[in-house]
């Protein structure tokens, strides 16, 4: 028996315009992050080695889409697990100094790289923790975020010890095969990003909420 309910919505084109306005406000800081990310990526594999500068910039823009959501605006603490090169956490922390972000990755050398990037960007609203998400403990409730790092069912199981209100995952539209063997009832909202340009074709933001 299925333990989930899925609601599908389209993200309006105006949302992308809103994000572009945010980028314009923080362009210098975001471009600085981009330069540092590409520099470190030549030394530590933070993102795909063959990814272009233009595509990496789109990943930054993609990361910022979370900030247009009501759940982002109403919450203060976000846990970005499987962060890799700091996506989506570092762009969100850069543009929203009033929020706090914990960035987590299993690979220590990636965490050391993004810690240096955050220091160079003078970001004071983040913490960086290496190791498995299964071993990470937060006393406060948080919004759990991840960009293409985990299957939905696996992450729900791995974070059962954490007090997360909602889980926001950057995924493709074809995510339903990741819901097998989920025992706890959940509600899912699939936000289709296809109204953006070609980069967003087939992409979605998936919001998971415990029933």
C-alpha positions, -999 to 999 in steps of 0.1 A, spaced: 0 0 0 14 34 -9 24 56 20 26 88 1 4 114 -15 18 135 -44 7 170 -54 22 185 -86 25 222 -93 42 243 -120 66 270 -109 56 302 -127 80 319 -149 79 350 -127 97 330 -100 128 329 -122 126 366 -127 125 370 -89 156 350 -86 174 370 -113 166 401 -93 182 385 -62 212 376 -82 216 411 -95 216 424 -59 244 399 -49 261 394 -82 296 404 -70 294 380 -41 280 351 -62 306 356 -89 333 355 -62 319 322 -50 318 309 -86 355 318 -91 365 301 -59 344 270 -66 360 266 -100 395 271 -85 390 245 -58 373 222 -83 406 218 -101 421 205 -69 392 188 -51 364 172 -71 336 194 -58 314 194 -90 318 175 -123 353 183 -137 340 188 -172 312 212 -162 315 246 -179 316 280 -161 282 288 -176 266 256 -164 281 261 -129 265 295 -129 232 279 -137 236 255 -108 240 286 -85 209 301 -100 191 268 -96 202 266 -59 186 300 -52 151 289 -63 145 276 -28 146 311 -15 114 320 -33 94 294 -13 73 302 17 89 275 38 123 291 33 110 325 43 94 312 75 123 292 87 158 301 101 178 268 102 187 247 71 207 215 69 223 210 34 235 174 33 256 160 5 266 196 -2 297 188 -24 309 222 -35 284 241 -13 253 238 -34 227 249 -26 239 261 9 266 286 0 246 307 -25 216 307 -1 238 317 28 254 345 7 221 360 -3 203 355 31 226 365 60 196 363 84 193 326 79 217 299 93 230 269 73 247 237 83 266 222 54 274 185 56 293 161 33 307 127 38 340 136 22 363 156 45 384 172 18 353 187 2 343 202 36 378 216 41 375 233 6 341 248 12 352 259 47 380 279 30 356 293 4 332 304 32 360 320 51 372 339 19 336 351 14 334 362 51 302 342 56 293 341 93 260 322 91 272 287 83 286 257 100 304 229 81 304 193 94 320 163 77 309 127 80 278 107 74 244 124 79 235 94 100 261 106 126 251 142 126 230 156 155 211 189 157 190 198 187 169 223 168 143 216 142 155 223 107 146 222 70 166 195 54 179 203 19 199 183 -6 208 188 -43 210 155 -63 228 137 -35 204 110 -21 174 90 -31 144 101 -12 137 69 6 173 65 16 176 100 30 143 97 50 158 65 66 192 81 72 177 111 89 152 94 111 171 106 142 169 143 131 141 167 139 133 180 104 101 197 96 103 194 58 128 180 33 135 199 1 152 180 -26 165 191 -60 155 163 -83 143 153 -117 106 149 -124 110 111 -126 115 106 -88 86 82 -80 108 51 -82 127 65 -51 96 61 -30 96 23 -27 99 8 8 90 41 26 71 29 57 61 62 73 33 82 56 45 113 38 31 141 17 50 152 -14 48 184 -34 65 183 -68 74 217 -81 80 215 -119 107 239 -130 101 234 -167 89 269 -172 125 280 -169 148 278 -199 164 246 -213 186 240 -182 155 233 -161 138 209 -185 129 178 -165 140 193 -132 119 197 -101 120 207 -65 105 180 -43 91 190 -9 86 160 15 65 165 47 58 139 73 21 132 75 
